[in-house]
Amino acid sequence: MTFINYASREINCKIVYYGPGLCGKTTNLQFIYDSTAAQAKGKLISLATEADRTLFFDFMPLELGTVRGFKTRFHLYTVPGQVFYEASRKLILKGVDGVVFVADSQEERMDANIESLYNLEENLRTYGYELMKLPYVLQLNKRDLPNVIPTDELTTELQRKGEPVIEAVASTGAGVFDTLKAVAKQVLTELRKA
Amino acid sequence: MPNTPMVILESRFHHIKALLARLRLDSSARLVVLVDKDGQQIAVHGELGDLDTTSLASLAAGNVAATGGMAKLIGENEFPTLSHEGEKESIHICVIGRVLLLVVFDDRSSLGLVKLRSKQLSHELAKVFAEIEKESAAARANSSLPFNGITDEEIDSLFSPA
């Protein structure tokens, strides 16, 4: 839920990175964190297991700049991708303003992508949100790996509503900021209509 | 769409800050933070030091969401208060509708006092947030939100290199 504070002249929005386990959600956030100037970001919080798998969520606040005298701040979250963290994954979606679905482009992860996307739609519905009405971007990650499905096939399978589809290699940062920009623009455009 | 912006006008914000200041004084607390259930910090008052209150707000919301999930599993709607006691510093969280009142305190206070004062203030805060709901709805209805009619160029300006 967007939060507008007239006293501090700030607008805060929440963006959630969703997707199957090991698709690169945390890697997206880590790259954004590493590449952003200190004054534009807060701490990167990772609630992870000892094996570095996301247990609850990763979080980082990111300030984009000022428009119409209001600072625009995005709170970026990831969900735990592993199937058995369903209960906590659902909690992170509460109050979401925009979603990035990070798909793993590898052939053997196709089923996991489809299951996760279905799970996203279902979990959004429990809060009364519709994916079709929400700012949304599809990121096709791990494009550098040898066993990836061609982009057009992945798009046909995973694109839900003509949303922007962005190829990425989150580990090197390729496509990471394009993804963030695409979803942030949609969130701000929604505020135009609010 | 249930996901509608919450608007806090300047006068409301100062009223909230005054309420937090009162609670901090009455409960001899170190710090009082008001957080939206989605993890956004609304207002803070007290000894901040170098404490990262943005992270604190997000983790508090996660904490309440997780314990709320546990509550539902055992047939409760939610746990209205949560307390975490440390060796020197402690935290008490009180759930008030869609916001969380978080009090950080040390041995200058006690959990009992913090609980009592938080509960007393929660009624007042509930009224304030009922007003904020109305004001947010009115701002949306009047199309008076700050980004109303924002142009593509204004949005793009955020993403162009400085």
Contacts between the chains, C-beta under 8 A, distances in Angstrom:
chain1	res1	chain2	res2	distance
A	1	B	3	5.5
A	1	B	4	7.0
A	1	B	5	6.8
A	1	B	6	6.0
A	1	B	36	7.2
A	1	B	38	5.4
A	1	B	40	7.9
A	2	B	3	7.8
A	2	B	5	4.1
A	2	B	6	7.4
A	3	B	5	7.0
A	3	B	6	5.1
A	3	B	8	7.6
A	3	B	36	6.1
A	3	B	38	7.9
A	3	B	40	4.5
A	3	B	42	7.4
A	4	B	5	5.5
A	4	B	6	6.9
A	4	B	7	4.8
A	4	B	8	6.9
A	4	B	145	6.7
A	4	B	146	6.5
A	5	B	8	4.9
A	5	B	13	6.4
A	5	B	42	7.5
A	6	B	7	7.3
A	6	B	8	6.4
A	6	B	9	5.2
A	6	B	10	4.8
A	6	B	13	7.0
A	7	B	8	6.9
A	7	B	9	7.9
A	7	B	10	4.5
A	7	B	13	3.6
A	7	B	14	6.8
A	8	B	13	7.5
A	11	B	146	7.0
A	11	B	147	7.0
A	12	B	40	4.9
A	14	B	38	5.9
A	14	B	39	7.2
A	14	B	40	7.5
A	42	B	52	6.5
A	42	B	54	4.8
A	42	B	55	6.4
A	43	B	52	5.5
A	43	B	54	7.8
A	43	B	55	5.2
A	45	B	55	5.2
A	45	B	58	6.7
A	45	B	59	6.7
A	47	B	62	7.4
A	56	B	62	6.0
A	56	B	66	7.0
A	57	B	62	6.3
A	59	B	39	7.5
A	59	B	55	7.1
A	59	B	58	4.8
A	59	B	59	7.9
A	61	B	54	5.1
A	61	B	58	7.9
A	64	B	158	4.6
A	64	B	159	7.4
A	65	B	157	7.3
A	65	B	158	4.6
A	65	B	162	7.9
A	67	B	147	7.2
A	67	B	150	6.8
A	67	B	154	5.3
A	67	B	155	7.2
A	67	B	157	6.8
A	67	B	158	6.1
A	68	B	146	5.4
A	68	B	147	6.8
A	68	B	150	7.0
A	68	B	154	7.0
A	69	B	146	7.7
A	70	B	146	5.3
A	70	B	147	7.6
A	72	B	158	6.2
A	75	B	39	6.5
A	75	B	40	6.9
A	75	B	58	6.9
A	77	B	39	7.9
A	87	B	69	5.4
A	88	B	66	6.5
A	88	B	69	7.2
A	91	B	62	7.4
A	91	B	65	4.1
A	91	B	66	6.7
A	91	B	68	7.9
A	91	B	69	6.0
A	92	B	62	7.9
A	92	B	65	7.9
A	94	B	37	7.1
A	94	B	38	5.9
A	94	B	65	6.7
A	95	B	3	6.9
A	95	B	36	7.4
A	95	B	37	7.0
A	95	B	38	3.0
A	95	B	39	7.6
A	96	B	3	7.3
A	97	B	3	6.7
A	127	B	2	7.0
A	128	B	1	7.9
A	128	B	2	4.5
A	129	B	1	7.3
A	129	B	2	7.1
A	129	B	3	6.3
A	130	B	1	8.0
A	133	B	1	6.1
A	134	B	3	7.9
A	181	B	159	5.1
A	184	B	158	7.6
A	184	B	159	7.6
A	185	B	155	5.6
A	185	B	156	7.8
A	185	B	159	7.4
A	188	B	147	6.5
A	188	B	150	6.7
A	188	B	155	4.9
A	188	B	158	7.6
A	189	B	150	7.9
A	189	B	155	6.7
A	191	B	5	7.1
A	191	B	145	6.6
A	191	B	147	3.9
A	191	B	148	7.6
A	191	B	150	6.9
A	192	B	147	5.8
A	192	B	148	6.4
A	192	B	149	6.1
A	192	B	150	4.8
A	194	B	4	7.1
A	194	B	5	5.6
A	194	B	140	5.9
A	194	B	145	5.2
A	194	B	147	7.2
A	194	B	148	6.9
